[in-house]
Amino acid sequence: MKKLWAWFCRSQEERANREMLSRLDGRALKDIGLESWNNELAERVHSHRQRQLLRLAAMRIGAY
C-alpha cells in the first residue's frame, strides 16, 4: 500500500511540474535554460505546450 501511495504522490507531483512548466513564457524558460535560442523553434515548442495543456484540461472534464 505504501508503494502505491508513493507512486500516486510522485505522479501527482510530476503532473504539477509539467503544468507549471507549460505555463511559463518563453523569456522565463530562456532564463532558466530550458528554452532554445532559436525563435522559430521556441514558438513551435510553445504552441505544442499550449496544445498539450488544453488536451490535459479537456481530458479532465471528459471532452477529449
MARZAMI-201801 format. One record per residue: x, y, z of N, C-alpha, C, O in turn. Coordinates in nm, 4 decimals. Last residue first. Layout:
N
<site><n_u>X</n_u><n_v>Y</n_v><n_w>Z</n_w><ca_u>X</ca_u><ca_v>Y</ca_v><ca_w>Z</ca_w><c_u>X</c_u><c_v>Y</c_v><c_w>Z</c_w><o_u>X</o_u><o_v>Y</o_v><o_w>Z</o_w></site>
...
# end
This chain:
64
<site><n_u>-1.2386</n_u><n_v>1.5070</n_v><n_w>-2.4302</n_w><ca_u>-1.1436</ca_u><ca_v>1.4662</ca_v><ca_w>-2.5322</ca_w><c_u>-1.1411</c_u><c_v>1.3167</c_v><c_w>-2.5459</c_w><o_u>-1.0663</o_u><o_v>1.2634</o_v><o_w>-2.6278</o_w></site>
<site><n_u>-1.3920</n_u><n_v>1.5819</n_v><n_w>-2.2199</n_w><ca_u>-1.4325</ca_u><ca_v>1.6311</ca_v><ca_w>-2.3516</ca_w><c_u>-1.3393</c_u><c_v>1.5855</c_v><c_w>-2.4627</c_w><o_u>-1.3594</o_u><o_v>1.6221</o_v><o_w>-2.5785</o_w></site>
<site><n_u>-1.3492</n_u><n_v>1.5384</n_v><n_w>-1.9486</n_w><ca_u>-1.4106</ca_u><ca_v>1.4338</ca_v><ca_w>-2.0295</ca_w><c_u>-1.4533</c_u><c_v>1.4757</c_v><c_w>-2.1674</c_w><o_u>-1.5411</o_u><o_v>1.4133</o_v><o_w>-2.2270</o_w></site>
<site><n_u>-1.2072</n_u><n_v>1.7037</n_v><n_w>-1.7946</n_w><ca_u>-1.3526</ca_u><ca_v>1.7253</ca_v><ca_w>-1.7931</ca_w><c_u>-1.4251</c_u><c_v>1.6254</c_v><c_w>-1.8829</c_w><o_u>-1.5479</o_u><o_v>1.6274</o_v><o_w>-1.8922</o_w></site>
<site><n_u>-0.9520</n_u><n_v>1.6033</n_v><n_w>-1.8401</n_w><ca_u>-1.0035</ca_u><ca_v>1.6095</ca_v><ca_w>-1.7038</ca_w><c_u>-1.1537</c_u><c_v>1.6273</c_v><c_w>-1.7001</c_w><o_u>-1.2208</o_u><o_v>1.5726</o_v><o_w>-1.6126</o_w></site>
<site><n_u>-0.9176</n_u><n_v>1.6385</n_v><n_w>-2.1133</n_w><ca_u>-0.9295</ca_u><ca_v>1.5017</ca_v><ca_w>-2.0616</ca_w><c_u>-0.9873</c_u><c_v>1.5018</c_v><c_w>-1.9201</c_w><o_u>-1.0628</o_u><o_v>1.4116</o_v><o_w>-1.8837</o_w></site>
<site><n_u>-0.8937</n_u><n_v>1.9150</n_v><n_w>-2.1238</n_w><ca_u>-1.0103</ca_u><ca_v>1.8512</ca_v><ca_w>-2.1857</ca_w><c_u>-1.0279</c_u><c_v>1.7093</c_v><c_w>-2.1341</c_w><o_u>-1.1406</o_u><o_v>1.6644</o_v><o_w>-2.1133</o_w></site>
<site><n_u>-0.6460</n_u><n_v>1.9494</n_v><n_w>-1.9982</n_w><ca_u>-0.7667</ca_u><ca_v>2.0068</ca_v><ca_w>-1.9371</ca_w><c_u>-0.8921</c_u><c_v>1.9409</c_v><c_w>-1.9940</c_w><o_u>-0.9867</o_u><o_v>1.9140</o_v><o_w>-1.9200</o_w></site>
<site><n_u>-0.4812</n_u><n_v>1.8173</n_v><n_w>-2.1832</n_w><ca_u>-0.4906</ca_u><ca_v>1.7695</ca_v><ca_w>-2.0455</ca_w><c_u>-0.6170</c_u><c_v>1.8218</c_v><c_w>-1.9780</c_w><o_u>-0.6867</o_u><o_v>1.7474</o_v><o_w>-1.9090</o_w></site>
<site><n_u>-0.5214</n_u><n_v>1.9826</n_v><n_w>-2.4068</n_w><ca_u>-0.5595</ca_u><ca_v>1.8416</ca_v><ca_w>-2.4141</ca_w><c_u>-0.5743</c_u><c_v>1.7829</c_v><c_w>-2.2740</c_w><o_u>-0.6682</o_u><o_v>1.7078</o_v><o_w>-2.2477</o_w></site>
<site><n_u>-0.4091</n_u><n_v>2.2208</n_v><n_w>-2.3154</n_w><ca_u>-0.5516</ca_u><ca_v>2.2157</ca_v><ca_w>-2.3469</ca_w><c_u>-0.6026</c_u><c_v>2.0723</c_v><c_w>-2.3531</c_w><o_u>-0.7142</o_u><o_v>2.0438</o_v><o_w>-2.3097</o_w></site>
<site><n_u>-0.1432</n_u><n_v>2.1326</n_v><n_w>-2.2921</n_w><ca_u>-0.2143</ca_u><ca_v>2.1808</ca_v><ca_w>-2.1742</ca_w><c_u>-0.3650</c_u><c_v>2.1780</c_v><c_w>-2.1970</c_w><o_u>-0.4405</o_u><o_v>2.1377</o_v><o_w>-2.1086</o_w></site>
<site><n_u>-0.0839</n_u><n_v>2.0730</n_v><n_w>-2.5574</n_w><ca_u>-0.0795</ca_u><ca_v>1.9664</ca_v><ca_w>-2.4570</ca_w><c_u>-0.1575</c_u><c_v>2.0073</c_v><c_w>-2.3324</c_w><o_u>-0.2293</o_u><o_v>1.9261</o_v><o_w>-2.2740</o_w></site>
<site><n_u>-0.1041</n_u><n_v>2.3267</n_v><n_w>-2.6704</n_w><ca_u>-0.1964</ca_u><ca_v>2.2204</ca_v><ca_w>-2.7135</ca_w><c_u>-0.2007</c_u><c_v>2.1083</c_v><c_w>-2.6114</c_w><o_u>-0.3074</o_u><o_v>2.0545</o_v><o_w>-2.5817</o_w></site>
<site><n_u>0.1090</n_u><n_v>2.4531</n_v><n_w>-2.5371</n_w><ca_u>-0.0275</ca_u><ca_v>2.5009</ca_v><ca_w>-2.5163</ca_w><c_u>-0.1298</c_u><c_v>2.3955</c_v><c_w>-2.5580</c_w><o_u>-0.2305</o_u><o_v>2.3763</o_v><o_w>-2.4899</o_w></site>
<site><n_u>0.3243</n_u><n_v>2.3078</n_v><n_w>-2.6402</n_w><ca_u>0.2985</ca_u><ca_v>2.3067</ca_v><ca_w>-2.4971</ca_w><c_u>0.1555</c_u><c_v>2.3507</c_v><c_w>-2.4675</c_w><o_u>0.0886</o_u><o_v>2.2920</o_v><o_w>-2.3824</o_w></site>
<site><n_u>0.3087</n_u><n_v>2.3836</n_v><n_w>-2.9066</n_w><ca_u>0.2905</ca_u><ca_v>2.2431</ca_v><ca_w>-2.8707</ca_w><c_u>0.2563</c_u><c_v>2.2304</c_v><c_w>-2.7226</c_w><o_u>0.1697</o_u><o_v>2.1515</o_v><o_w>-2.6847</o_w></site>
<site><n_u>0.3678</n_u><n_v>2.6551</n_v><n_w>-2.8818</n_w><ca_u>0.2354</ca_u><ca_v>2.6159</ca_v><ca_w>-2.9307</ca_w><c_u>0.2063</c_u><c_v>2.4693</c_v><c_w>-2.8984</c_w><o_u>0.0927</o_u><o_v>2.4342</o_v><o_w>-2.8664</o_w></site>
<site><n_u>0.6330</n_u><n_v>2.6321</n_v><n_w>-2.7848</n_w><ca_u>0.5310</ca_u><ca_v>2.6987</ca_v><ca_w>-2.7043</ca_w><c_u>0.3908</c_u><c_v>2.6580</c_v><c_w>-2.7510</c_w><o_u>0.3043</o_u><o_v>2.6295</o_v><o_w>-2.6682</o_w></site>
<site><n_u>0.7578</n_u><n_v>2.5069</n_v><n_w>-2.9995</n_w><ca_u>0.7543</ca_u><ca_v>2.4389</ca_v><ca_w>-2.8695</ca_w><c_u>0.6447</c_u><c_v>2.4994</c_v><c_w>-2.7828</c_w><o_u>0.5717</o_u><o_v>2.4271</o_v><o_w>-2.7151</o_w></site>
<site><n_u>0.7300</n_u><n_v>2.7064</n_v><n_w>-3.1930</n_w><ca_u>0.6668</ca_u><ca_v>2.5751</ca_v><ca_w>-3.2134</ca_w><c_u>0.6542</c_u><c_v>2.4994</c_v><c_w>-3.0821</c_w><o_u>0.5523</o_u><o_v>2.4353</o_v><o_w>-3.0562</o_w></site>
<site><n_u>0.8823</n_u><n_v>2.9102</n_v><n_w>-3.0734</n_w><ca_u>0.7398</ca_u><ca_v>2.9310</ca_v><ca_w>-3.0993</ca_w><c_u>0.6666</c_u><c_v>2.7991</c_v><c_w>-3.1203</c_w><o_u>0.5549</o_u><o_v>2.7812</o_v><o_w>-3.0718</o_w></site>
<site><n_u>1.1354</n_u><n_v>2.7914</n_v><n_w>-3.0705</n_w><ca_u>1.0716</ca_u><ca_v>2.8283</ca_v><ca_w>-2.9440</ca_w><c_u>0.9219</c_u><c_v>2.8494</c_v><c_w>-2.9628</c_w><o_u>0.8428</o_u><o_v>2.8104</o_v><o_w>-2.8770</o_w></site>
<site><n_u>1.1900</n_u><n_v>2.7735</n_v><n_w>-3.3416</n_w><ca_u>1.1737</ca_u><ca_v>2.6509</ca_v><ca_w>-3.2637</ca_w><c_u>1.1018</c_u><c_v>2.6809</c_v><c_w>-3.1329</c_w><o_u>1.0164</o_u><o_v>2.6035</o_v><o_w>-3.0897</o_w></site>
<site><n_u>1.2131</n_u><n_v>3.0467</n_v><n_w>-3.3919</n_w><ca_u>1.1135</ca_u><ca_v>2.9660</ca_v><ca_w>-3.4633</ca_w><c_u>1.0846</c_u><c_v>2.8372</c_v><c_w>-3.3876</c_w><o_u>0.9692</o_u><o_v>2.7974</o_v><o_w>-3.3718</o_w></site>
<site><n_u>1.4285</n_u><n_v>3.1246</n_v><n_w>-3.2220</n_w><ca_u>1.2929</ca_u><ca_v>3.1774</ca_v><ca_w>-3.2026</ca_w><c_u>1.1863</c_u><c_v>3.0934</c_v><c_w>-3.2712</c_w><o_u>1.0795</o_u><o_v>3.0712</o_v><o_w>-3.2142</o_w></site>
<site><n_u>1.6701</n_u><n_v>2.9544</n_v><n_w>-3.0564</n_w><ca_u>1.6097</ca_u><ca_v>2.9634</ca_v><ca_w>-3.1889</ca_w><c_u>1.4637</c_u><c_v>3.0053</c_v><c_w>-3.1741</c_w><o_u>1.3833</o_u><o_v>2.9298</o_v><o_w>-3.1195</o_w></site>
<site><n_u>1.7471</n_u><n_v>2.8999</n_v><n_w>-2.8071</n_w><ca_u>1.7722</ca_u><ca_v>3.0365</ca_v><ca_w>-2.8528</ca_w><c_u>1.7100</c_u><c_v>3.0607</c_v><c_w>-2.9889</c_w><o_u>1.6983</o_u><o_v>3.1752</o_v><o_w>-3.0323</o_w></site>
<site><n_u>1.5126</n_u><n_v>2.7062</n_v><n_w>-2.6164</n_w><ca_u>1.6123</ca_u><ca_v>2.7201</ca_v><ca_w>-2.7208</ca_w><c_u>1.6300</c_u><c_v>2.8662</c_v><c_w>-2.7578</c_w><o_u>1.5382</o_u><o_v>2.9466</o_v><o_w>-2.7416</o_w></site>
<site><n_u>1.4732</n_u><n_v>2.6852</n_v><n_w>-2.2678</n_w><ca_u>1.4220</ca_u><ca_v>2.7251</ca_v><ca_w>-2.3977</ca_w><c_u>1.5370</c_u><c_v>2.7422</c_v><c_w>-2.4960</c_w><o_u>1.6454</o_u><o_v>2.7878</o_v><o_w>-2.4596</o_w></site>
<site><n_u>1.5898</n_u><n_v>2.6393</n_v><n_w>-2.0269</n_w><ca_u>1.5110</ca_u><ca_v>2.5308</ca_v><ca_w>-2.0855</ca_w><c_u>1.4608</c_u><c_v>2.5624</c_v><c_w>-2.2254</c_w><o_u>1.4105</o_u><o_v>2.4736</o_v><o_w>-2.2942</o_w></site>
<site><n_u>1.7191</n_u><n_v>2.8343</n_v><n_w>-1.8740</n_w><ca_u>1.7971</ca_u><ca_v>2.7466</ca_v><ca_w>-1.9598</ca_w><c_u>1.7209</c_u><c_v>2.6327</c_v><c_w>-2.0232</c_w><o_u>1.7826</o_u><o_v>2.5369</o_v><o_w>-2.0696</o_w></site>
<site><n_u>1.5924</n_u><n_v>3.0272</n_v><n_w>-1.7373</n_w><ca_u>1.6335</ca_u><ca_v>2.9103</ca_v><ca_w>-1.6595</ca_w><c_u>1.7016</c_u><c_v>2.8048</c_v><c_w>-1.7453</c_w><o_u>1.7378</o_u><o_v>2.6980</o_v><o_w>-1.6958</o_w></site>
<site><n_u>1.5500</n_u><n_v>3.2099</n_v><n_w>-1.9447</n_w><ca_u>1.6274</ca_u><ca_v>3.2497</ca_v><ca_w>-1.8269</ca_w><c_u>1.6740</c_u><c_v>3.1298</c_v><c_w>-1.7455</c_w><o_u>1.7841</o_u><o_v>3.1314</o_v><o_w>-1.6905</o_w></site>
<site><n_u>1.3803</n_u><n_v>3.0702</n_v><n_w>-2.1117</n_w><ca_u>1.5146</ca_u><ca_v>3.1010</ca_v><ca_w>-2.1594</ca_w><c_u>1.6047</c_u><c_v>3.1384</c_v><c_w>-2.0420</c_w><o_u>1.7224</o_u><o_v>3.1025</o_v><o_w>-2.0401</o_w></site>
<site><n_u>1.1527</n_u><n_v>3.0668</n_v><n_w>-1.9541</n_w><ca_u>1.2180</ca_u><ca_v>2.9400</ca_v><ca_w>-1.9875</ca_w><c_u>1.3600</c_u><c_v>2.9631</c_v><c_w>-2.0365</c_w><o_u>1.4499</o_u><o_v>2.8846</o_v><o_w>-2.0065</o_w></site>
<site><n_u>1.0941</n_u><n_v>3.3398</n_v><n_w>-1.9509</n_w><ca_u>1.1248</ca_u><ca_v>3.2711</ca_v><ca_w>-1.8254</ca_w><c_u>1.1972</c_u><c_v>3.1392</c_v><c_w>-1.8521</c_w><o_u>1.2916</o_u><o_v>3.1041</o_v><o_w>-1.7813</o_w></site>
<site><n_u>1.0417</n_u><n_v>3.3809</n_v><n_w>-2.2264</n_w><ca_u>1.1509</ca_u><ca_v>3.4532</ca_v><ca_w>-2.1592</ca_w><c_u>1.1919</c_u><c_v>3.3846</c_v><c_w>-2.0293</c_w><o_u>1.3110</o_u><o_v>3.3723</o_v><o_w>-2.0004</o_w></site>
<site><n_u>0.8169</n_u><n_v>3.2196</n_v><n_w>-2.2807</n_w><ca_u>0.9460</ca_u><ca_v>3.1936</ca_v><ca_w>-2.3433</ca_w><c_u>1.0620</c_u><c_v>3.2604</c_v><c_w>-2.2743</c_w><o_u>1.1701</o_u><o_v>3.2025</o_v><o_w>-2.2645</o_w></site>
<site><n_u>0.6312</n_u><n_v>3.1501</n_v><n_w>-1.9737</n_w><ca_u>0.6500</ca_u><ca_v>3.2098</ca_v><ca_w>-2.1054</ca_w><c_u>0.7924</c_u><c_v>3.1838</c_v><c_w>-2.1555</c_w><o_u>0.8770</o_u><o_v>3.1328</o_v><o_w>-2.0822</o_w></site>
<site><n_u>0.4830</n_u><n_v>2.8643</n_v><n_w>-1.8185</n_w><ca_u>0.5870</ca_u><ca_v>2.9673</ca_v><ca_w>-1.8220</ca_w><c_u>0.6013</c_u><c_v>3.0229</c_v><c_w>-1.9629</c_w><o_u>0.5849</o_u><o_v>2.9498</o_v><o_w>-2.0606</o_w></site>
<site><n_u>0.3081</n_u><n_v>2.6545</n_v><n_w>-1.8374</n_w><ca_u>0.2508</ca_u><ca_v>2.7885</ca_v><ca_w>-1.8241</ca_w><c_u>0.3553</c_u><c_v>2.8994</c_v><c_w>-1.8254</c_w><o_u>0.3198</o_u><o_v>3.0170</o_v><o_w>-1.8326</o_w></site>
<site><n_u>0.4587</n_u><n_v>2.4272</n_v><n_w>-1.8412</n_w><ca_u>0.3852</ca_u><ca_v>2.4615</ca_v><ca_w>-1.9622</ca_w><c_u>0.3268</c_u><c_v>2.6016</c_v><c_w>-1.9562</c_w><o_u>0.2988</o_u><o_v>2.6612</o_v><o_w>-2.0602</o_w></site>
<site><n_u>0.5565</n_u><n_v>2.4140</n_v><n_w>-1.5824</n_w><ca_u>0.6485</ca_u><ca_v>2.4472</ca_v><ca_w>-1.6908</ca_w><c_u>0.5739</c_u><c_v>2.4882</c_v><c_w>-1.8168</c_w><o_u>0.6204</o_u><o_v>2.5745</o_v><o_w>-1.8912</o_w></site>
<site><n_u>0.3164</n_u><n_v>2.3387</n_v><n_w>-1.4542</n_w><ca_u>0.3834</ca_u><ca_v>2.4629</ca_v><ca_w>-1.4177</ca_w><c_u>0.4787</c_u><c_v>2.5068</c_v><c_w>-1.5289</c_w><o_u>0.4812</o_u><o_v>2.6244</o_v><o_w>-1.5653</o_w></site>
<site><n_u>0.2650</n_u><n_v>2.0909</n_v><n_w>-1.5697</n_w><ca_u>0.1720</ca_u><ca_v>2.2017</ca_v><ca_w>-1.5918</ca_w><c_u>0.2358</c_u><c_v>2.3356</c_v><c_w>-1.5582</c_w><o_u>0.2116</o_u><o_v>2.4350</o_v><o_w>-1.6266</o_w></site>
<site><n_u>0.4842</n_u><n_v>1.9455</n_v><n_w>-1.4735</n_w><ca_u>0.4630</ca_u><ca_v>1.9625</ca_v><ca_w>-1.6173</ca_w><c_u>0.3716</c_u><c_v>2.0799</c_v><c_w>-1.6459</c_w><o_u>0.3979</o_u><o_v>2.1594</o_v><o_w>-1.7362</o_w></site>
<site><n_u>0.4382</n_u><n_v>1.9600</n_v><n_w>-1.1958</n_w><ca_u>0.5589</ca_u><ca_v>2.0197</ca_v><ca_w>-1.2533</ca_w><c_u>0.5432</c_u><c_v>2.0424</c_v><c_w>-1.4031</c_w><o_u>0.5838</o_u><o_v>2.1466</o_v><o_w>-1.4546</o_w></site>
<site><n_u>0.2001</n_u><n_v>1.8144</n_v><n_w>-1.1770</n_w><ca_u>0.2019</ca_u><ca_v>1.9558</ca_v><ca_w>-1.1371</ca_w><c_u>0.3234</c_u><c_v>2.0264</c_v><c_w>-1.1949</c_w><o_u>0.3130</o_u><o_v>2.1410</o_v><o_w>-1.2386</o_w></site>
<site><n_u>0.2940</n_u><n_v>1.5652</n_v><n_w>-1.2599</n_w><ca_u>0.1907</ca_u><ca_v>1.6332</ca_v><ca_w>-1.3372</ca_w><c_u>0.1888</c_u><c_v>1.7818</c_v><c_w>-1.3048</c_w><o_u>0.1773</o_u><o_v>1.8653</o_v><o_w>-1.3944</o_w></site>
<site><n_u>0.4730</n_u><n_v>1.5072</n_v><n_w>-1.0506</n_w><ca_u>0.5227</ca_u><ca_v>1.5202</ca_v><ca_w>-1.1870</ca_w><c_u>0.4223</c_u><c_v>1.5930</c_v><c_w>-1.2758</c_w><o_u>0.4621</o_u><o_v>1.6747</o_v><o_w>-1.3589</o_w></site>
<site><n_u>0.2899</n_u><n_v>1.4911</n_v><n_w>-0.8374</n_w><ca_u>0.3948</ca_u><ca_v>1.5937</ca_v><ca_w>-0.8361</ca_w><c_u>0.4517</c_u><c_v>1.6155</c_v><c_w>-0.9759</c_w><o_u>0.4762</o_u><o_v>1.7294</o_v><o_w>-1.0158</o_w></site>
<site><n_u>0.1408</n_u><n_v>1.2691</n_v><n_w>-0.9149</n_w><ca_u>0.0749</ca_u><ca_v>1.3986</ca_v><ca_w>-0.8984</ca_w><c_u>0.1766</c_u><c_v>1.5129</c_v><c_w>-0.9001</c_w><o_u>0.1512</o_u><o_v>1.6186</o_v><o_w>-0.9579</o_w></site>
<site><n_u>0.3391</n_u><n_v>1.0710</n_v><n_w>-0.9080</n_w><ca_u>0.2740</ca_u><ca_v>1.1034</ca_v><ca_w>-1.0350</ca_w><c_u>0.2023</c_u><c_v>1.2378</c_v><c_w>-1.0275</c_w><o_u>0.2032</o_u><o_v>1.3132</o_v><o_w>-1.1249</o_w></site>
<site><n_u>0.4026</n_u><n_v>1.0709</n_v><n_w>-0.6351</n_w><ca_u>0.5057</ca_u><ca_v>1.1068</ca_v><ca_w>-0.7335</ca_w><c_u>0.4414</c_u><c_v>1.1450</c_v><c_w>-0.8669</c_w><o_u>0.4845</o_u><o_v>1.2405</o_v><o_w>-0.9315</o_w></site>
<site><n_u>0.1599</n_u><n_v>0.9801</n_v><n_w>-0.5257</n_w><ca_u>0.2124</ca_u><ca_v>1.1123</ca_v><ca_w>-0.4897</ca_w><c_u>0.3147</c_u><c_v>1.1603</c_v><c_w>-0.5913</c_w><o_u>0.3140</o_u><o_v>1.2772</o_v><o_w>-0.6297</o_w></site>
<site><n_u>0.1481</n_u><n_v>0.7225</n_v><n_w>-0.6448</n_w><ca_u>0.0434</ca_u><ca_v>0.8211</ca_v><ca_w>-0.6687</ca_w><c_u>0.0929</c_u><c_v>0.9629</c_v><c_w>-0.6393</c_w><o_u>0.0705</o_u><o_v>1.0547</o_v><o_w>-0.7183</o_w></site>
<site><n_u>0.3766</n_u><n_v>0.6010</n_v><n_w>-0.5356</n_w><ca_u>0.3639</ca_u><ca_v>0.6167</ca_v><ca_w>-0.6806</ca_w><c_u>0.2618</c_u><c_v>0.7236</c_v><c_w>-0.7139</c_w><o_u>0.2854</o_u><o_v>0.8068</o_v><o_w>-0.8015</o_w></site>
<site><n_u>0.3074</n_u><n_v>0.6062</n_v><n_w>-0.2651</n_w><ca_u>0.4266</ca_u><ca_v>0.6787</ca_v><ca_w>-0.3098</ca_w><c_u>0.4208</c_u><c_v>0.7019</c_v><c_w>-0.4611</c_w><o_u>0.4560</o_u><o_v>0.8096</o_v><o_w>-0.5091</o_w></site>
<site><n_u>0.0848</n_u><n_v>0.4359</n_v><n_w>-0.2691</n_w><ca_u>0.0677</ca_u><ca_v>0.5752</ca_v><ca_w>-0.2286</ca_w><c_u>0.1868</c_u><c_v>0.6602</c_v><c_w>-0.2753</c_w><o_u>0.1684</o_u><o_v>0.7734</o_v><o_w>-0.3200</o_w></site>
<site><n_u>0.2114</n_u><n_v>0.1984</n_v><n_w>-0.3489</n_w><ca_u>0.1057</ca_u><ca_v>0.2557</ca_v><ca_w>-0.4313</ca_w><c_u>0.0845</c_u><c_v>0.4031</c_v><c_w>-0.3983</c_w><o_u>0.0682</o_u><o_v>0.4856</o_v><o_w>-0.4881</o_w></site>
<site><n_u>0.3806</n_u><n_v>0.1587</n_v><n_w>-0.1325</n_w><ca_u>0.4371</ca_u><ca_v>0.1781</ca_v><ca_w>-0.2660</ca_w><c_u>0.3354</c_u><c_v>0.2421</c_v><c_w>-0.3593</c_w><o_u>0.3693</o_u><o_v>0.3294</o_v><o_w>-0.4391</o_w></site>
<site><n_u>0.1989</n_u><n_v>0.1195</n_v><n_w>0.0731</n_w><ca_u>0.2879</ca_u><ca_v>0.2352</ca_v><ca_w>0.0791</ca_w><c_u>0.3480</c_u><c_v>0.2644</c_v><c_w>-0.0583</c_w><o_u>0.3643</o_u><o_v>0.3804</o_v><o_w>-0.0961</o_w></site>
<site><n_u>0.0812</n_u><n_v>-0.1192</n_v><n_w>0.0000</n_w><ca_u>0.0000</ca_u><ca_v>0.0000</ca_v><ca_w>0.0000</ca_w><c_u>0.0860</c_u><c_v>0.1264</c_v><c_w>0.0000</c_w><o_u>0.0522</o_u><o_v>0.2264</o_v><o_w>-0.0633</o_w></site>
# end
